Amino acid sequence: MGPGEGPSLAILANVKPHEGRREQVLGIIRQSRAALDDDQIAAAAEMNRVYVNMICLRLVSDGLITRIKGPGGKLVNVLTRSDQGQRVPVAAGDSLRPRRRRGDYGSAKRIEDLVANFAAYVADFEASVVFPGPSGYFHQRAIDQRRQHESVGSLLDDTLFLEYAYAVLPSWGMHRLGKHPVKVGEFADIVAALRETTPMLERLWPLRITMLTPEAAREVAAIAWDVIAHIKVSTSQTQIVAGSKMLHHVLPDLIPPIDGRYTCSFFTGNAGMPPRQAAAFAAWYPQLAEIGARCQRPIHDAIENGGFMATGEAKIIDNAIVGYTQQH
């Protein structure tokens, strides 16, 4: 999906699309022989594209469609197999291998352990100082610069912030010299793409991960993934890692950085990238928000104490997960 404008998510969460229009959009997706992006659906329905995007995000939340990258780079809308046996249009290059259910990506037992001992795992992370030197320095500089801004437009006009956030990526292992496939894209390309997502970022800007309802968390996940898919921080296939780390510095109280070694291990039991990153992000983010909602007090305490990398609500959740995986 190309970046689109829309109302803030705080408002969107209380707005129910007109059922007739919802069914109209779903009917167009069902009848199409090819997977359609939001612009194509809007043209076919003679409907505002912003409203189409809102409807599609709710259809994702309801499990009726999923959104995948199409051949032109935009996100396209594809029926799930659970949609009453209707024919599923296939985007070019996408296979219809059986998809894991959302529950397969998470571990209720690990989440309960983390919540029950959250402060202890944060303390373990802070004591380990696992990310010294440039890793901590550029992260702190980027967050300090981010906190000086009250709007997306102001932030994305701040070259110093953008340079600090860009510098974090190689210091966090997102760029290797030589023929290694792990590479960060060009600074100018990432900045230009990030600025194109301004309308979506403005919808996320006022939100905090500790204050989301389950429904709002699913919508945040859908919008955040649209941003990650658009900015293409990494030239490799690790968009869930590189993109979330860049987006974390733009929205430090909403989007935790995702790591192949720690976050993926926590949710799957195995290090490494999930085979379907968009599906993994859609499954993991609501669980991260659940952790945030249940651990508001220890998160607040960790920020107040000002420990190592205690730079925001989303980072404290990440710190606890790192502390957990170090022990287990």
Sequence and secondary structure as in RCSB ss.txt:
>XXXX:A:sequence
MGPGEGPSLAILANVKPHEGRREQVLGIIRQSRAALDDDQIAAAAEMNRVYVNMICLRLVSDGLITRIKGPGGKL
VNVLTRSDQGQRVPVAAGDSLRPRRRRGDYGSAKRIEDLVANFAAYVADFEASVVFPGPSGYFHQRAIDQRRQHE
SVGSLLDDTLFLEYAYAVLPSWGMHRLGKHPVKVGEFADIVAALRETTPMLERLWPLRITMLTPEAAREVAAIAW
DVIAHIKVSTSQTQIVAGSKMLHHVLPDLIPPIDGRYTCSFFTGNAGMPPRQAAAFAAWYPQLAEIGARCQRPIH
DAIENGGFMATGEAKIIDNAIVGYTQQH
>XXXX:A:secstr
        HHHHTT    HHHHHHHHHHHHH SS EEHHHHHHHHT  HHHHHHHHHHHHHTTSEEEEE TTSSE
EEEE TTTTT      TT        GGGG  HHHHHHHHHTHHHHHHHHHHHT S THHHHHHHHHHHHHTT S
SHHHHHT HHHHHHHHHHHHHTT   STT S  B  HHHHHHHHHHTHHHHHHHTT  GGG  HHHHHHHHHHHH
HHHHHH  BSSS HHHHHHHHHHHHSTTT     TTTHHHHHHSS S  SSHHHHHHHHHHHHHHHHHHTHHHHH
HHHHHT TT  SHHHHHHHHHHHHHHH 
